[in-house]
Amino acid sequence: MRFSIARVASIAGIAVLAGCATMGGAGGTDTSDQTNTTPPSQWPINTYEHVDLWLHGFAMIQDDSTLVPFFKRGYKAEMTDLKRRSNVTTQLDANISNLRARFATNPRLVNAQFIPLYFSSLDELVQVMDLFERSDGNPRAASNQETANLIQLLAGYFPLPADREWARLFVQSIRDENNRFYRAYWDQQQRERATVLTAVRDHWSNTYRPRFERFLNNTSQTGGEIALSLPLDGEGRTLSEGKQQNSTAVTFPMRPADADEAIYVIAHELVGQIVQTAVNDNVTPTQTREGMTDRFVSAGTVRAGAMLLQKVAPELYTGYQSYYLRSANRANGSFTQVFALPDAIRDAISRQIDIVMGGI
């Protein structure tokens, strides 16, 4: 993606576990307020091996029980079957029990799904992870401030010695997975879905990006980049860093005819901060203690994406509802019942979208 190691170092002082970056949180948004960089092109759509490889590793080790799953249903079984038929075994397979065990102990490792969005390539990502390992997560062990900032960034995701050991084993495992299996699979998928990428880019650039412009400008999301990601389903992964530096990974549809699925998830991701604010302002302490906040954020983000599409692309509204019902494995359910919200939260989201769309 557009970030480089120098760019990561410049933002490494941020609080990386912010926004919706919690297990079950909708929109998967990680935020900071750094804006002192040259703006990229406004929301181009690309694909990245290192993003998909990292998320593939998570898909293979974590139990995905959220209403709207992070990863496509059946993804783990499909990948396992492909490897079996190819007679391929990797270190990810050998280490999966240990990786799953730590994940079960510390579910907040799910937040590390955002890490590849900081980097432009697998080489950069691995280089920084190696620096982090050698320093044992201590920024004061760095030889310069840039390296210290990088270590500090990753320490936010892996604060404990056991977490850092997990990160070391995870990176070792996915590198071997990539060499023995995933790179060939990824390259094949890029060839087979080249027409899909073209269709999504066309739909976004020529039709829907201009319609989202008012919303993007008025929510300080003027510039960013979208990555189509093979493992992802209806829950995208979003890293927000101010007006011009945003990264969003969304589902990569199977066919050109399904290109609008990517637009659905883009809409879902763009409303994340509005929903988080509406929930925080309208949830009770009792609901928070009962673990309802994440549930409201998840349902609220799906509902908010639909509200936004009603205003900017009403022809996508019905398809969006059907997509998220299928994603939740409730294809025959009622959209408002499956993604139920307290009236106060629903109304707060609706009002805020009205305000945003009414702005200049």
C-alpha distance (Angstrom), angle and dihedral (degrees) to the residues before:
residue distance angle dihedral
M1 . . .
R2 3.78 . .
F3 3.83 96.2 .
S4 3.79 122.7 96.8
I5 3.76 131.8 -167.6
A6 3.79 89.6 -96.3
R7 3.79 89.3 52.1
V8 3.79 91.6 50.3
A9 3.77 90.4 49.9
S10 3.80 91.1 53.2
I11 3.80 93.1 55.7
A12 3.77 99.0 36.7
G13 3.78 93.7 106.1
I14 3.81 91.4 71.8
A15 3.78 125.9 111.3
V16 3.78 97.4 -106.8
L17 3.78 98.2 -169.7
A18 3.78 97.4 65.2
G19 3.77 140.4 117.0
C20 3.80 114.5 15.6
A21 3.78 95.2 -19.1
T22 3.78 95.2 125.9
M23 3.74 132.0 105.6
G24 3.78 108.4 -77.9
G25 3.81 92.5 10.4
A26 3.77 114.4 141.8
G27 3.72 124.5 -121.2
G28 3.79 90.3 18.1
T29 3.80 92.6 -122.1
D30 3.80 124.6 179.1
T31 3.81 113.1 -173.8
S32 3.79 144.4 -165.9
D33 3.78 134.9 156.1
Q34 3.79 103.3 -123.1
T35 3.82 113.4 132.5
N36 3.79 105.9 155.4
T37 3.80 98.7 112.8
T38 3.77 137.8 93.3
P39 3.81 109.3 -86.2
P40 3.80 115.8 -110.4
S41 3.77 123.2 -139.3
Q42 3.77 109.7 -65.6
W43 3.80 108.3 -89.2
P44 3.82 104.2 -39.9
I45 3.81 117.5 -177.9
N46 3.81 119.6 -125.3
T47 3.80 141.9 149.0
Y48 3.82 128.0 -120.7
E49 3.77 129.4 -164.8
H50 3.81 95.0 -153.9
V51 3.81 92.4 53.4
D52 3.79 91.8 50.5
L53 3.81 94.1 43.5
W54 3.80 92.6 52.0
L55 3.81 92.9 47.1
H56 3.81 90.1 44.2
G57 3.79 88.4 58.0
F58 3.79 90.7 53.3
A59 3.79 91.9 46.2
M60 3.79 90.1 55.4
I61 3.81 96.2 50.7
Q62 3.80 109.0 32.0
D63 3.77 130.1 75.5
D64 3.79 106.6 -124.5
S65 3.79 106.4 -154.2
T66 3.81 100.6 149.7
L67 3.80 118.8 125.0
V68 3.79 90.4 -115.8
P69 3.81 103.0 34.9
F70 3.76 124.6 -133.4
F71 3.78 90.8 -138.6
K72 3.78 133.6 41.3
R73 3.78 113.2 -87.3
G74 3.77 110.5 -99.3
Y75 3.81 92.9 15.1
K76 3.80 95.0 125.6
A77 3.80 92.9 48.0
E78 3.81 91.8 47.0
M79 3.81 93.3 51.1
T80 3.80 92.2 45.3
D81 3.78 90.5 51.5
L82 3.81 92.8 48.1
K83 3.79 90.8 52.5
R84 3.79 92.4 46.3
R85 3.80 92.4 51.5
S86 3.80 89.6 48.1
N87 3.82 90.3 48.5
V88 3.81 90.4 -124.3
T89 3.80 125.2 151.0
T90 3.79 121.2 176.2
Q91 3.78 139.6 -178.2
L92 3.79 88.0 -96.2
D93 3.80 88.0 64.1
A94 3.81 92.0 45.0
N95 3.82 93.9 48.5
I96 3.78 99.6 37.2
S97 3.82 95.2 103.8
N98 3.81 92.7 54.1
L99 3.79 92.1 44.7
R100 3.78 92.5 49.4
A101 3.80 92.2 47.2
R102 3.81 93.8 58.0
F103 3.79 90.8 42.1
A104 3.79 89.2 56.0
T105 3.81 90.9 49.6
N106 3.80 94.2 47.9
P107 3.84 111.4 27.0
R108 3.81 89.9 177.2
L109 3.79 87.3 80.1
V110 3.81 83.0 85.1
N111 3.81 86.2 81.0
A112 3.80 89.4 68.5
Q113 3.80 87.5 74.5
F114 3.82 85.3 87.7
I115 3.80 95.9 60.5
P116 3.84 99.4 91.2
L117 3.80 90.3 56.0
Y118 3.81 88.3 72.3
F119 3.80 94.1 60.0
S120 3.78 139.4 67.6
S121 3.81 99.0 -146.7
L122 3.78 145.9 5.1
D123 3.80 90.4 -103.6
E124 3.81 91.5 57.5
L125 3.77 92.3 45.8
V126 3.80 93.6 49.9
Q127 3.80 92.2 44.9
V128 3.80 92.0 55.6
M129 3.79 93.2 43.5
D130 3.81 88.6 52.9
L131 3.81 90.1 52.1
F132 3.78 88.9 50.6
E133 3.79 92.7 50.6
R134 3.81 94.2 48.8
S135 3.80 91.1 51.0
D136 3.82 92.6 48.1
G137 3.78 87.3 -129.7
N138 3.81 94.1 -62.1
P139 3.84 114.1 131.3
R140 3.81 90.1 -162.4
A141 3.79 89.2 65.4
A142 3.80 90.0 65.3
S143 3.79 122.1 106.9
N144 3.81 94.1 -138.7
Q145 3.79 140.8 15.7
E146 3.78 94.8 -103.5
T147 3.80 91.6 57.8
A148 3.80 90.5 43.5
N149 3.80 90.0 55.6
L150 3.79 91.3 50.9
I151 3.78 91.4 51.1
Q152 3.79 91.0 47.2
L153 3.80 90.5 53.3
L154 3.78 93.7 53.8
A155 3.81 92.7 41.1
G156 3.79 87.0 64.9
Y157 3.78 88.5 63.3
F158 3.82 97.6 36.5
P159 3.84 106.3 31.7
L160 3.82 100.2 154.0
P161 3.81 130.0 63.9
A162 3.81 90.0 -117.5
D163 3.80 89.8 52.0
R164 3.78 91.5 50.7
E165 3.80 90.6 50.1
W166 3.80 87.9 50.7
A167 3.81 90.2 51.5
R168 3.81 91.4 50.1
L169 3.80 92.2 50.1
F170 3.81 92.3 44.0
V171 3.81 93.7 52.9
Q172 3.80 91.7 45.3
S173 3.79 89.7 50.1
I174 3.79 98.7 47.9
R175 3.81 92.1 46.0
D176 3.78 89.1 58.1
E177 3.81 90.3 42.3
N178 3.78 88.6 54.2
N179 3.79 94.7 48.7
R180 3.77 95.8 47.1
F181 3.81 102.5 34.5
Y182 3.75 124.2 -15.0
R183 3.81 102.1 62.8
A184 3.82 91.5 56.2
Y185 3.79 90.9 45.6
W186 3.81 92.1 47.9
D187 3.80 93.3 49.2
Q188 3.80 90.8 49.9
Q189 3.79 91.7 50.3
Q190 3.80 91.6 50.1
R191 3.79 89.9 54.8
E192 3.79 93.8 45.8
R193 3.82 93.8 46.0
A194 3.80 98.3 41.4
T195 3.81 90.4 110.2
V196 3.81 89.4 49.7
L197 3.80 91.4 54.0
T198 3.79 89.6 49.9
A199 3.82 91.5 49.5
V200 3.81 93.4 48.8
R201 3.79 92.0 48.0
D202 3.79 90.5 49.5
H203 3.81 93.9 48.8
W204 3.79 92.2 46.7
S205 3.80 101.7 40.9
N206 3.78 99.7 37.9
T207 3.80 101.9 34.4
Y208 3.79 119.3 10.3
R209 3.80 106.7 29.9
P210 3.84 91.2 65.1
R211 3.80 90.5 48.6
F212 3.81 91.6 53.7
E213 3.81 92.7 48.0
R214 3.81 97.5 97.4
F215 3.79 91.4 48.7
L216 3.80 92.6 46.3
N217 3.79 93.9 48.4
N218 3.79 94.7 45.6
T219 3.82 93.2 48.7
S220 3.84 93.5 48.3
Q221 3.80 93.4 -109.9
T222 3.79 97.1 120.0
G223 3.79 97.3 138.9
G224 3.76 135.9 28.2
E225 3.77 146.7 110.4
I226 3.79 135.0 -100.1
A227 3.80 123.5 -147.1
L228 3.79 120.6 -162.1
S229 3.80 104.5 -139.9
L230 3.80 126.0 -161.3
P231 3.83 98.8 -147.1
L232 3.81 98.7 44.9
D233 3.80 127.7 100.6
G234 3.80 129.0 178.9
E235 3.80 95.8 -35.8
G236 3.77 108.4 75.4
R237 3.79 125.8 -166.1
T238 3.80 116.7 -120.0
L239 3.79 131.8 -173.6
S240 3.81 111.6 -168.6
E241 3.78 120.3 -166.7
G242 3.76 106.6 163.7
K243 3.77 135.3 -64.7
Q244 3.78 98.8 -40.6
Q245 3.81 106.2 26.9
N246 3.79 113.4 65.7
S247 3.78 129.6 135.6
T248 3.78 123.6 -164.9
A249 3.80 127.0 -178.8
V250 3.81 115.4 -161.5
T251 3.78 138.7 171.3
F252 3.81 119.4 -64.9
P253 3.83 106.2 -137.2
M254 3.79 120.3 -133.4
R255 3.82 98.8 -132.6
P256 3.81 137.9 26.9
A257 3.81 87.7 -116.7
D258 3.82 88.0 61.9
A259 3.81 95.0 51.6
D260 3.80 92.2 117.6
E261 3.81 89.7 66.3
A262 3.80 87.4 77.0
I263 3.81 89.9 51.7
Y264 3.81 89.6 51.7
V265 3.80 91.6 55.8
I266 3.80 92.2 43.8
A267 3.82 88.8 56.4
H268 3.81 89.1 47.6
E269 3.80 91.7 52.5
L270 3.79 97.4 45.2
V271 3.82 93.7 60.5
G272 3.81 95.3 52.4
Q273 3.79 99.0 106.9
I274 3.81 94.0 45.3
V275 3.79 89.4 54.2
Q276 3.79 94.7 46.2
T277 3.80 90.6 53.7
A278 3.81 93.5 46.2
V279 3.80 91.9 50.6
N280 3.80 94.4 45.4
D281 3.79 90.4 50.8
N282 3.80 95.1 49.0
V283 3.79 107.5 33.9
T284 3.80 119.9 101.1
P285 3.82 124.9 -132.2
T286 3.81 88.5 -113.5
Q287 3.80 91.7 53.9
T288 3.78 89.8 48.9
R289 3.81 92.1 51.5
E290 3.81 89.5 48.7
G291 3.80 90.9 54.9
M292 3.79 95.3 -112.3
T293 3.81 97.2 130.0
D294 3.79 96.1 78.2
R295 3.80 90.4 45.3
F296 3.80 91.1 53.1
V297 3.81 91.5 47.3
S298 3.80 91.4 50.9
A299 3.79 95.0 48.4
G300 3.79 92.0 38.0
T301 3.78 93.6 55.1
V302 3.80 91.3 52.8
R303 3.80 90.5 48.3
A304 3.81 92.6 45.5
G305 3.79 92.3 52.0
A306 3.80 88.2 55.4
M307 3.81 91.5 48.6
L308 3.79 90.7 51.3
L309 3.80 92.8 49.5
Q310 3.79 90.8 50.4
K311 3.79 86.6 62.8
V312 3.80 103.5 37.9
A313 3.83 105.2 25.3
P314 3.82 111.2 10.6
E315 3.80 91.4 171.1
L316 3.84 87.4 69.4
Y317 3.81 95.5 50.1
T318 3.81 98.5 91.0
G319 3.79 93.5 42.1
Y320 3.80 90.1 49.8
Q321 3.80 91.8 53.5
S322 3.81 91.7 48.7
Y323 3.79 91.9 47.7
Y324 3.80 94.2 53.2
L325 3.79 93.0 44.3
R326 3.82 88.6 54.1
S327 3.80 90.3 45.2
A328 3.81 89.1 54.2
N329 3.82 89.7 46.8
R330 3.81 89.3 -117.1
A331 3.80 99.7 110.6
N332 3.80 93.1 153.1
G333 3.80 95.7 42.6
S334 3.78 132.2 104.2
F335 3.80 112.1 -95.1
T336 3.82 94.3 -139.8
Q337 3.80 92.5 45.6
V338 3.81 97.1 45.8
F339 3.81 89.8 47.6
A340 3.80 96.0 35.3
L341 3.81 120.3 174.9
P342 3.80 135.9 -178.1
D343 3.79 109.2 -100.4
A344 3.80 92.3 -117.2
I345 3.80 93.0 57.5
R346 3.80 93.7 42.7
D347 3.81 91.4 50.2
A348 3.82 92.9 46.1
I349 3.81 90.7 53.3
S350 3.79 91.8 47.4
R351 3.80 92.7 49.1
Q352 3.78 92.9 49.1
I353 3.82 92.8 50.1
D354 3.82 88.6 49.8
I355 3.81 90.1 51.3
V356 3.81 92.6 47.9
M357 3.79 93.6 47.8
G358 3.79 91.1 45.6
G359 3.78 93.0 56.6
I360 3.77 125.5 98.8
